Amino acid sequence: MPRAKEKKESDQSEDQSVKESRKGKGDVEIDVKSADDLLFAGCKLVNMAIYAMLEAPQELYFGSHTERGLNVLEKVTLQVEIGEGENTKYVTVEKPFYSPTKQRGVERRAIAYSKVRTSSGAEMPYYKFFNLSIDVTNTYPNGQPDPRDILTFLWGATWTKPTLYLRGRVGYGGGVAVQPRSILIKRRNRVEYRFFERVEKEEREGAGVTAQTTWLKEYVEPHVLIPVYRSYTLLGVKNMEPHAIAYAFLMGLRLAGAGNPKGMDVLEAYWLSKDVKEKVIVVDVSASLLPEPVVISPAILSVQAALEEFGRKALSVDEKNLCRGFDNPDQVFDKALKEGYCRLIGNTAYSFLRNLAEKFAENYLMKIDAPELPRVKETSKEKCEEEQKTAKEEQK
């Protein structure tokens, strides 16, 4: 019991230090303006989309459910048409499925677990700075999110007391693997529930320790290709929302998969030319209507056919709307806002996302208590006006 008490006191001390470090030069009152007002502060509407072909460099597990002695991989079953004319027939194929809900979860956690730094030099995880829930909701007691909390404003949140919600503006799709029959079954050792309690009891009673049990687990095979896409409605480039989604996408790749191993990457292939390998990825930026989506059919069964279809759709836009040779975010956004939309392809698209993500880490995560965001400035302005008004009334 003394250890438990000591741990409790240590936790309370740590929580207090976190609360103190949260109060920096950019600290703001979160109940000055409504969430809707803050949502549109500094707003310049930008729509974005990311289309990518992901590759599993090793076996991966996307959990579905557990049967007797077997962890089942999440899969989809399709009726696929094969052949032409009189030789046409329908066959049933089974494919691994990286569900959009899992994609959203790993990207949200990519930001939630990221290290942030305050103006005083204190460092901690993002979720701890804002006191957020990791698994279920973001929780603010009065239903008013902190204007600095981009995770809540962009991915959405719910509250129970009071009962409110802020709708997310990030959409996820795709996830059906290209290759069929790409499922491994492996035998794994298992540490059963409360295993160590049982071992301690058996040792205390002088009985021999029972061996670990084994079970089977389904995995996605290495080199399985999984096309995914994202669509975003972003309210303000200056609020760093494009930067946040780029950071979440790239960092989320490292967290893909339940348990271990983890991690995927954007496929590199000869899909734009026969001479140079490029990342199989497309990024669209638009002031209004996005161009034709680069979404391929889940009925495609071969890697070559999938890459050809991806390339055909990627290059279906007018040449003037392709951003070739530059990946500077400011230039890309200027071109998109002036010409309606622009599309980045291959290594240029990947480099564009990297540039956005680096700016997000440098100018937001490392300045978490005082980021240069219109939402924060708007709230601080309102706070100053309220304080000046109160001071004048007290003088009278």
C-alpha positions as a Python dict, from the first residue, in 0.01 Angstrom:
ca = {
    (1, 'M'): (0, 0, 0),
    (2, 'P'): (279, 253, 68),
    (3, 'R'): (390, 208, -296),
    (4, 'A'): (40, 279, -425),
    (5, 'K'): (20, 594, -213),
    (6, 'E'): (363, 704, -330),
    (7, 'K'): (265, 646, -695),
    (8, 'K'): (-59, 840, -649),
    (9, 'E'): (128, 1139, -503),
    (10, 'S'): (379, 1121, -791),
    (11, 'D'): (96, 1119, -1048),
    (12, 'Q'): (-70, 1418, -881),
    (13, 'S'): (261, 1607, -886),
    (14, 'E'): (309, 1525, -1255),
    (15, 'D'): (-46, 1632, -1341),
    (16, 'Q'): (12, 1963, -1162),
    (17, 'S'): (335, 2026, -1355),
    (18, 'V'): (154, 1955, -1683),
    (19, 'K'): (-123, 2200, -1591),
    (20, 'E'): (134, 2467, -1508),
    (21, 'S'): (324, 2410, -1834),
    (22, 'R'): (-4, 2444, -2025),
    (23, 'K'): (-24, 2804, -1913),
    (24, 'G'): (205, 2994, -2145),
    (25, 'K'): (219, 3331, -2311),
    (26, 'G'): (-44, 3215, -2559),
    (27, 'D'): (-286, 3084, -2298),
    (28, 'V'): (-645, 3177, -2385),
    (29, 'E'): (-988, 3146, -2232),
    (30, 'I'): (-1185, 2887, -2428),
    (31, 'D'): (-1530, 3022, -2348),
    (32, 'V'): (-1488, 3367, -2506),
    (33, 'K'): (-1628, 3275, -2849),
    (34, 'S'): (-1846, 2987, -2965),
    (35, 'A'): (-1692, 2689, -3144),
    (36, 'D'): (-1858, 2793, -3472),
    (37, 'D'): (-1705, 3141, -3456),
    (38, 'L'): (-1361, 2996, -3393),
    (39, 'L'): (-1409, 2736, -3664),
    (40, 'F'): (-1435, 3001, -3935),
    (41, 'A'): (-1175, 3244, -3794),
    (42, 'G'): (-923, 3334, -4066),
    (43, 'C'): (-1117, 3115, -4307),
    (44, 'K'): (-1016, 3068, -4670),
    (45, 'L'): (-1186, 2753, -4795),
    (46, 'V'): (-956, 2494, -4950),
    (47, 'N'): (-1056, 2143, -5055),
    (48, 'M'): (-786, 1878, -5069),
    (49, 'A'): (-764, 1510, -5153),
    (50, 'I'): (-490, 1248, -5126),
    (51, 'Y'): (-490, 929, -5334),
    (52, 'A'): (-213, 677, -5268),
    (53, 'M'): (-115, 316, -5330),
    (54, 'L'): (19, 180, -5001),
    (55, 'E'): (253, -118, -4977),
    (56, 'A'): (287, -358, -4685),
    (57, 'P'): (666, -413, -4653),
    (58, 'Q'): (603, -701, -4412),
    (59, 'E'): (309, -901, -4282),
    (60, 'L'): (36, -692, -4115),
    (61, 'Y'): (-273, -765, -3909),
    (62, 'F'): (-597, -566, -3940),
    (63, 'G'): (-813, -715, -3667),
    (64, 'S'): (-1173, -821, -3730),
    (65, 'H'): (-1272, -1071, -3459),
    (66, 'T'): (-1151, -1378, -3274),
    (67, 'E'): (-1273, -1731, -3335),
    (68, 'R'): (-1167, -2037, -3138),
    (69, 'G'): (-787, -2026, -3146),
    (70, 'L'): (-778, -1786, -3444),
    (71, 'N'): (-741, -1408, -3479),
    (72, 'V'): (-932, -1328, -3797),
    (73, 'L'): (-811, -1065, -4043),
    (74, 'E'): (-1063, -808, -4167),
    (75, 'K'): (-1157, -905, -4524),
    (76, 'V'): (-1414, -839, -4795),
    (77, 'T'): (-1567, -1090, -5036),
    (78, 'L'): (-1631, -983, -5397),
    (79, 'Q'): (-1798, -1129, -5705),
    (80, 'V'): (-1550, -1049, -5985),
    (81, 'E'): (-1606, -1080, -6359),
    (82, 'I'): (-1328, -1263, -6542),
    (83, 'G'): (-1289, -1312, -6918),
    (84, 'E'): (-1478, -1158, -7213),
    (85, 'G'): (-1780, -1244, -7428),
    (86, 'E'): (-1885, -1606, -7409),
    (87, 'N'): (-1590, -1685, -7183),
    (88, 'T'): (-1708, -1445, -6914),
    (89, 'K'): (-1755, -1599, -6572),
    (90, 'Y'): (-1794, -1475, -6216),
    (91, 'V'): (-1567, -1591, -5940),
    (92, 'T'): (-1568, -1518, -5567),
    (93, 'V'): (-1249, -1361, -5431),
    (94, 'E'): (-1147, -1264, -5081),
    (95, 'K'): (-930, -960, -5019),
    (96, 'P'): (-774, -803, -4706),
    (97, 'F'): (-941, -479, -4599),
    (98, 'Y'): (-775, -182, -4427),
    (99, 'S'): (-1098, -17, -4315),
    (100, 'P'): (-1146, 363, -4323),
    (101, 'T'): (-1223, 363, -3949),
    (102, 'K'): (-881, 207, -3880),
    (103, 'Q'): (-717, 458, -4114),
    (104, 'R'): (-880, 745, -3922),
    (105, 'G'): (-778, 600, -3589),
    (106, 'V'): (-407, 573, -3670),
    (107, 'E'): (-392, 926, -3817),
    (108, 'R'): (-569, 1076, -3518),
    (109, 'R'): (-328, 899, -3283),
    (110, 'A'): (-34, 1010, -3497),
    (111, 'I'): (-104, 1365, -3383),
    (112, 'A'): (-231, 1274, -3035),
    (113, 'Y'): (95, 1093, -2947),
    (114, 'S'): (325, 1355, -3103),
    (115, 'K'): (563, 1547, -2880),
    (116, 'V'): (479, 1913, -2827),
    (117, 'R'): (687, 2190, -2672),
    (118, 'T'): (572, 2498, -2482),
    (119, 'S'): (733, 2843, -2468),
    (120, 'S'): (884, 2750, -2131),
    (121, 'G'): (1057, 2445, -2285),
    (122, 'A'): (830, 2182, -2129),
    (123, 'E'): (770, 1877, -2350),
    (124, 'M'): (484, 1625, -2339),
    (125, 'P'): (246, 1434, -2571),
    (126, 'Y'): (-16, 1638, -2757),
    (127, 'Y'): (-309, 1461, -2590),
    (128, 'K'): (-170, 1531, -2244),
    (129, 'F'): (-126, 1903, -2313),
    (130, 'F'): (-493, 1938, -2411),
    (131, 'N'): (-616, 1668, -2169),
    (132, 'L'): (-779, 1467, -2449),
    (133, 'S'): (-914, 1114, -2460),
    (134, 'I'): (-714, 885, -2689),
    (135, 'D'): (-970, 619, -2775),
    (136, 'V'): (-1318, 767, -2775),
    (137, 'T'): (-1370, 1142, -2758),
    (138, 'N'): (-1209, 1475, -2704),
    (139, 'T'): (-1341, 1613, -2378),
    (140, 'Y'): (-1390, 1976, -2282),
    (141, 'P'): (-1617, 2020, -1979),
    (142, 'N'): (-1802, 2327, -2110),
    (143, 'G'): (-1823, 2206, -2470),
    (144, 'Q'): (-1589, 2479, -2594),
    (145, 'P'): (-1270, 2347, -2756),
    (146, 'D'): (-939, 2519, -2702),
    (147, 'P'): (-868, 2724, -3020),
    (148, 'R'): (-515, 2584, -3024),
    (149, 'D'): (-641, 2224, -3048),
    (150, 'I'): (-633, 2150, -3421),
    (151, 'L'): (-710, 1781, -3368),
    (152, 'T'): (-1054, 1866, -3229),
    (153, 'F'): (-1133, 2136, -3486),
    (154, 'L'): (-1036, 1920, -3785),
    (155, 'W'): (-1114, 1559, -3689),
    (156, 'G'): (-1416, 1647, -3476),
    (157, 'A'): (-1510, 1569, -3117),
    (158, 'T'): (-1798, 1487, -2887),
    (159, 'W'): (-1881, 1589, -2534),
    (160, 'T'): (-2113, 1430, -2282),
    (161, 'K'): (-2158, 1715, -2031),
    (162, 'P'): (-2292, 1921, -2198),
    (163, 'T'): (-2397, 1694, -2486),
    (164, 'L'): (-2237, 1860, -2790),
    (165, 'Y'): (-2029, 1763, -3088),
    (166, 'L'): (-1806, 1922, -3350),
    (167, 'R'): (-1830, 1746, -3686),
    (168, 'G'): (-1504, 1629, -3842),
    (169, 'R'): (-1401, 1742, -4189),
    (170, 'V'): (-1170, 1454, -4287),
    (171, 'G'): (-1312, 1170, -4498),
    (172, 'Y'): (-1151, 829, -4549),
    (173, 'G'): (-1204, 572, -4823),
    (174, 'G'): (-1051, 280, -5008),
    (175, 'G'): (-862, 11, -4821),
    (176, 'V'): (-948, -298, -5033),
    (177, 'A'): (-626, -477, -5133),
    (178, 'V'): (-541, -527, -5499),
    (179, 'Q'): (-419, -889, -5485),
    (180, 'P'): (-663, -1166, -5389),
    (181, 'R'): (-571, -1469, -5175),
    (182, 'S'): (-301, -1260, -5006),
    (183, 'I'): (-358, -1392, -4653),
    (184, 'L'): (-103, -1574, -4435),
    (185, 'I'): (-189, -1789, -4133),
    (186, 'K'): (84, -1820, -3869),
    (187, 'R'): (108, -1984, -3531),
    (188, 'R'): (187, -1754, -3240),
    (189, 'N'): (263, -1800, -2871),
    (190, 'R'): (1, -1651, -2647),
    (191, 'V'): (15, -1510, -2295),
    (192, 'E'): (-336, -1568, -2174),
    (193, 'Y'): (-539, -1327, -1962),
    (194, 'R'): (-408, -1304, -1601),
    (195, 'F'): (-124, -1542, -1697),
    (196, 'F'): (126, -1400, -1449),
    (197, 'E'): (-119, -1420, -1158),
    (198, 'R'): (-164, -1791, -1233),
    (199, 'V'): (214, -1847, -1256),
    (200, 'E'): (267, -1677, -920),
    (201, 'K'): (-2, -1895, -761),
    (202, 'E'): (142, -2217, -909),
    (203, 'E'): (491, -2129, -788),
    (204, 'R'): (358, -2049, -441),
    (205, 'E'): (178, -2384, -424),
    (206, 'G'): (480, -2573, -554),
    (207, 'A'): (312, -2686, -873),
    (208, 'G'): (481, -2682, -1209),
    (209, 'V'): (417, -2379, -1428),
    (210, 'T'): (183, -2452, -1718),
    (211, 'A'): (328, -2384, -2065),
    (212, 'Q'): (201, -2095, -2275),
    (213, 'T'): (-80, -2168, -2518),
    (214, 'T'): (-55, -2114, -2894),
    (215, 'W'): (-306, -1978, -3143),
    (216, 'L'): (-333, -1895, -3510),
    (217, 'K'): (-335, -1547, -3660),
    (218, 'E'): (-419, -1428, -4010),
    (219, 'Y'): (-191, -1168, -4169),
    (220, 'V'): (-175, -960, -4485),
    (221, 'E'): (112, -1088, -4697),
    (222, 'P'): (417, -866, -4763),
    (223, 'H'): (397, -653, -5081),
    (224, 'V'): (19, -644, -5078),
    (225, 'L'): (-95, -312, -5233),
    (226, 'I'): (-378, -119, -5073),
    (227, 'P'): (-519, 191, -5250),
    (228, 'V'): (-655, 455, -5011),
    (229, 'Y'): (-790, 806, -5043),
    (230, 'R'): (-865, 1104, -4822),
    (231, 'S'): (-1091, 1404, -4880),
    (232, 'Y'): (-1067, 1721, -4675),
    (233, 'T'): (-1271, 2038, -4632),
    (234, 'L'): (-1021, 2280, -4484),
    (235, 'L'): (-1115, 2611, -4327),
    (236, 'G'): (-805, 2823, -4353),
    (237, 'V'): (-455, 2763, -4481),
    (238, 'K'): (-324, 2996, -4210),
    (239, 'N'): (-490, 2779, -3945),
    (240, 'M'): (-241, 2509, -4060),
    (241, 'E'): (-513, 2258, -4143),
    (242, 'P'): (-342, 2143, -4470),
    (243, 'H'): (-22, 2102, -4269),
    (244, 'A'): (-202, 1893, -4007),
    (245, 'I'): (-354, 1650, -4255),
    (246, 'A'): (-19, 1602, -4431),
    (247, 'Y'): (154, 1531, -4100),
    (248, 'A'): (-120, 1287, -3991),
    (249, 'F'): (-110, 1101, -4325),
    (250, 'L'): (268, 1055, -4328),
    (251, 'M'): (307, 974, -3957),
    (252, 'G'): (-1, 751, -3963),
    (253, 'L'): (170, 520, -4213),
    (254, 'R'): (409, 417, -3934),
    (255, 'L'): (122, 313, -3709),
    (256, 'A'): (-72, 98, -3959),
    (257, 'G'): (-150, -250, -3831),
    (258, 'A'): (-274, -395, -3503),
    (259, 'G'): (-6, -523, -3267),
    (260, 'N'): (331, -593, -3427),
    (261, 'P'): (471, -564, -3685),
    (262, 'K'): (346, -220, -3789),
    (263, 'G'): (399, 20, -4075),
    (264, 'M'): (325, 79, -4443),
    (265, 'D'): (472, 306, -4706),
    (266, 'V'): (366, 469, -5030),
    (267, 'L'): (460, 235, -5315),
    (268, 'E'): (744, 333, -5551),
    (269, 'A'): (699, 207, -5906),
    (270, 'Y'): (760, 281, -6277),
    (271, 'W'): (411, 414, -6325),
    (272, 'L'): (483, 759, -6479),
    (273, 'S'): (784, 659, -6689),
    (274, 'K'): (992, 351, -6761),
    (275, 'D'): (1311, 522, -6649),
    (276, 'V'): (1239, 654, -6299),
    (277, 'K'): (1055, 508, -6003),
    (278, 'E'): (815, 751, -5839),
    (279, 'K'): (583, 742, -5541),
    (280, 'V'): (236, 626, -5645),
    (281, 'I'): (49, 919, -5497),
    (282, 'V'): (-166, 1211, -5613),
    (283, 'V'): (-262, 1526, -5420),
    (284, 'D'): (-539, 1760, -5534),
    (285, 'V'): (-581, 2117, -5407),
    (286, 'S'): (-886, 2320, -5505),
    (287, 'A'): (-1071, 2639, -5417),
    (288, 'S'): (-1403, 2470, -5492),
    (289, 'L'): (-1470, 2155, -5700),
    (290, 'L'): (-1201, 1888, -5696),
    (291, 'P'): (-1113, 1711, -6024),
    (292, 'E'): (-1201, 1350, -6105),
    (293, 'P'): (-1096, 1127, -5815),
    (294, 'V'): (-812, 879, -5864),
    (295, 'V'): (-1005, 582, -5726),
    (296, 'I'): (-957, 237, -5876),
    (297, 'S'): (-1206, -49, -5876),
    (298, 'P'): (-1173, -316, -5605),
    (299, 'A'): (-1252, -572, -5878),
    (300, 'I'): (-903, -521, -6030),
    (301, 'L'): (-693, -827, -5943),
    (302, 'S'): (-344, -756, -6083),
    (303, 'V'): (-79, -506, -5977),
    (304, 'Q'): (-7, -401, -6337),
    (305, 'A'): (-374, -331, -6413),
    (306, 'A'): (-413, -136, -6088),
    (307, 'L'): (-110, 86, -6164),
    (308, 'E'): (-226, 146, -6522),
    (309, 'E'): (-572, 251, -6402),
    (310, 'F'): (-425, 472, -6131),
    (311, 'G'): (-195, 641, -6384),
    (312, 'R'): (-472, 691, -6640),
    (313, 'K'): (-695, 868, -6387),
    (314, 'A'): (-407, 1069, -6240),
    (315, 'L'): (-322, 1218, -6582),
    (316, 'S'): (-684, 1282, -6686),
    (317, 'V'): (-675, 1654, -6594),
    (318, 'D'): (-569, 1946, -6815),
    (319, 'E'): (-196, 1999, -6842),
    (320, 'K'): (-227, 2356, -6714),
    (321, 'N'): (-365, 2225, -6384),
    (322, 'L'): (-71, 1995, -6317),
    (323, 'C'): (187, 2130, -6074),
    (324, 'R'): (508, 2010, -6231),
    (325, 'G'): (847, 2100, -6095),
    (326, 'F'): (743, 2283, -5779),
    (327, 'D'): (625, 2162, -5440),
    (328, 'N'): (638, 2484, -5237),
    (329, 'P'): (311, 2500, -5040),
    (330, 'D'): (262, 2875, -5092),
    (331, 'Q'): (305, 2843, -5469),
    (332, 'V'): (70, 2545, -5485),
    (333, 'F'): (-206, 2716, -5288),
    (334, 'D'): (-171, 3036, -5495),
    (335, 'K'): (-199, 2837, -5819),
    (336, 'A'): (-502, 2643, -5691),
    (337, 'L'): (-685, 2955, -5575),
    (338, 'K'): (-614, 3141, -5900),
    (339, 'E'): (-684, 2861, -6149),
    (340, 'G'): (-952, 2669, -5962),
    (341, 'Y'): (-747, 2362, -5876),
    (342, 'C'): (-410, 2199, -5922),
    (343, 'R'): (-290, 1839, -5910),
    (344, 'L'): (46, 1714, -5787),
    (345, 'I'): (167, 1370, -5896),
    (346, 'G'): (436, 1124, -5788),
    (347, 'N'): (747, 1247, -5607),
    (348, 'T'): (630, 1608, -5637),
    (349, 'A'): (309, 1526, -5448),
    (350, 'Y'): (500, 1335, -5181),
    (351, 'S'): (752, 1618, -5139),
    (352, 'F'): (464, 1869, -5110),
    (353, 'L'): (318, 1669, -4820),
    (354, 'R'): (661, 1642, -4655),
    (355, 'N'): (705, 2020, -4673),
    (356, 'L'): (364, 2077, -4513),
    (357, 'A'): (434, 1821, -4240),
    (358, 'E'): (770, 1976, -4154),
    (359, 'K'): (612, 2320, -4118),
    (360, 'F'): (342, 2169, -3895),
    (361, 'A'): (601, 2018, -3662),
    (362, 'E'): (815, 2332, -3653),
    (363, 'N'): (553, 2607, -3635),
    (364, 'Y'): (273, 2430, -3448),
    (365, 'L'): (384, 2132, -3239),
    (366, 'M'): (698, 2310, -3118),
    (367, 'K'): (499, 2625, -3032),
    (368, 'I'): (192, 2454, -2893),
    (369, 'D'): (94, 2712, -2629),
    (370, 'A'): (123, 3007, -2867),
    (371, 'P'): (82, 2897, -3230),
    (372, 'E'): (38, 3170, -3491),
    (373, 'L'): (-318, 3075, -3586),
    (374, 'P'): (-607, 3311, -3670),
    (375, 'R'): (-829, 3112, -3431),
    (376, 'V'): (-594, 3183, -3142),
    (377, 'K'): (-545, 3548, -3239),
    (378, 'E'): (-921, 3598, -3272),
    (379, 'T'): (-981, 3453, -2927),
    (380, 'S'): (-695, 3652, -2773),
    (381, 'K'): (-833, 3970, -2933),
    (382, 'E'): (-1176, 3906, -2782),
    (383, 'K'): (-1017, 3832, -2447),
    (384, 'C'): (-823, 4164, -2451),
    (385, 'E'): (-1137, 4359, -2543),
    (386, 'E'): (-1327, 4197, -2257),
    (387, 'E'): (-1046, 4277, -2012),
    (388, 'Q'): (-1030, 4642, -2130),
    (389, 'K'): (-1407, 4675, -2096),
    (390, 'T'): (-1398, 4530, -1745),
    (391, 'A'): (-1111, 4763, -1647),
    (392, 'K'): (-1302, 5072, -1768),
    (393, 'E'): (-1613, 4968, -1575),
    (394, 'E'): (-1407, 4922, -1258),
    (395, 'Q'): (-1253, 5270, -1300),
    (396, 'K'): (-1602, 5423, -1321),
}
